[in-house]
Amino acid sequence: MLFSGRMNKRDGEHRHPEDVAIVDTLHRVMAVIWFKPDGTILGANENFCKATGYQLHEIVGRHHRIFVDAAYAASQDYEKFWRILAGGSFHEGQYKRVRKDGSDLWIQASYNPVLDARGNVDRIIKFATDVTKRRTVIDGMLAAFRKQSEGDFSARIPPVATGEMGDFTRQFNESLDQKEKLFRDIAQLVSGMESASRCLSDHARDVAHQTASQSEDLARTLAAMNTVATRLKETTEKSRHSRRLARQADDKSGEGRQVVDEAKKVMARIKEGSSRMEKIVGVIDSIAFQTNLLSLNASVEAARAGDAGRGFAVVAQEVRMLAQDTARESSEIRELIRQSVSDIVQGVEVVERVGVVLGEIKTGIFEIVAEAEYMEAQSDAQIAGIRDASDALSTLEKSGRKSVQNSRDALQNSEDLMQRAGRLDNLVQSFGCAASRNNQPPPQARAAG
């Protein structure tokens, strides 16, 4: 029976069968307990006793505070709660209670004051439903959400064996398992990315250093190539100048050869004239010899003539002396001519040797000119090659400078990537996914009577 004592005796005969059926239904599906206005327990049904773990005789006559913790039972809120109920006010909500074994009991309940005929509160009836499992799931879920907001995905809802809450608990915990695994995978990827970015940064730093060194080497090589090209140009100009001088010398040697040829011709003519002069001198010498003989004959005849031939003898003597002088002078002339001819022959030989030397000089000059032309061609080819190499080196040097800048940019980007990876790693680490972390206690539920 829902009611007992005086009220049942007074109203029992007026109860309608439908009311009885309703009351019986409430007893079957709900936990029901009724109190005096001061909170003293008058009675309870079987559902309530099962929910709290008490036998009926253990609670009748005792105060409601046996169902709450000591701190709340001694509080002003608890006293006010019963004062409001005793004043006739209705109270409904979700409340935390304590079972006989000390475990928590969560109920969804309503406290309903019952008035007597004069309008005074005669008793208070509480209709309750045990929502401990649901509350446990909700508290666990709230705790998990709070830990998630702090970056901890290790919290789980305590498992509920059966029913809708059991399915919900399993699905919720499985979703947390997936999230935790996801963050662990992300943490591993971030760790690998940070390590890779560090290696990339080191490699980029090495590449930047090597590229800068290569760029400097290219710049020095380019400067050296330009210096070599300048010197080759100077050498080529000097070679051209030498070739011009050699051609001028060749022209002069040709002129000298012509002079030698002319000298040889002149000396040949002189030699020929000397030969004719020698013949003339021979004739003169012969004439002087004949004259000398004639003068001797004249002297002999003059001597034979005596005084008459004395004057003629003097003339003959003078003629003989003249003939002798002529013979002597012609002999000296012949000797001079012979010496001149000998000197001319030697001069011709010298001139011929000069001609040979000039020919050799001309040949040497021709070879020098050929070598100079070859050197010029080689120098021009080398200059062209050096110019091409210089252009290539210049292109490489520009590419090297660009590579240096690119390497520096890559180094900056890799260092920036490493910093970002570090920040991302710190961010991921803030999501403590380790299963070994201790779960934080669930939030304290609000206490109500």
C-alpha angles and dihedrals in degrees: 000000000000094000131037139184126021098354093056093049092050099045103026096095091052097052115119119224090240090056089052090051092050092050091049090051091052090051091052098049105029141050107243130189131165131204144187113256089263092056100260110147115245099174147323137202128245095263091058093048091050092049094051098035094235131124114235094246089054093063108030110105093016126108125259090245089085086077096055133061118268095249094056093042089058095046129104089235090063092048090048090049092060093041090057092048091049087053090061100259122143119235127195134170148091114303138189114228136174124240124219090262091053096253122134120266120193118199136180101218148159125213109213121190113217115211128212126223091280093052096254123133106262099175142338122240121200122201111195142177123202107241097164094121092049092045091049089053092046093047090047091049092048090049090049091049091049091050090047089054086055091049097257116127096172096092117105135186112249106255121258113206104218146004134039093316090052091056091045092049093051093048092046093049091046090053089051090049089054092047092048091049090047092053091045089053090046090049090052091047091047091048090050091045091050091050091046092047089050090051089045090051092050091047092047089049091052091046091048091050093046092044091050090049091048090048090052090048090050091049091051091045091049091050090049091048090051090050091050090048090051092049091047089052089051090048091049091050090049090047090052090048090049090049090051090049090047091051089049089049088048089052090048091047088052089051089047089051089053090049090050091050090049090047090051090051091048091048090048089053090046089050090049091049090048089053090053091045090051089053091049090048088051090053090048090048089050091049090049089050091050090045090051090051091048091049089051091051089047091052091051091050092046090053090052090051092058117200092355092059097041094097092046089051090057090052091046089051091052091047091050091050090049090049091050091049090048091050091048093048092045089052090053090046090050089051092049091048091050090049090047091050090049090049090047090051090050089046090051090050090048091047090048090050089048088051091050091048090047088050090050089047089050090050090048091047089050089051090046090051090048091048091046090051090048090048090049091050091047091045091049089049090047091047090050090047092046090047090052090044089046091051090048091047090047089052090046091047090052089046088047091053089048090047089050089052091045090048090050090048090048090049091049091047093047091049089047089048090049091051091048090047089051092050090046090049090051089048092050091045088055086066095075102206098164110127090213093068113109115251115242116239115263117260117273110260118230113268118230135161 
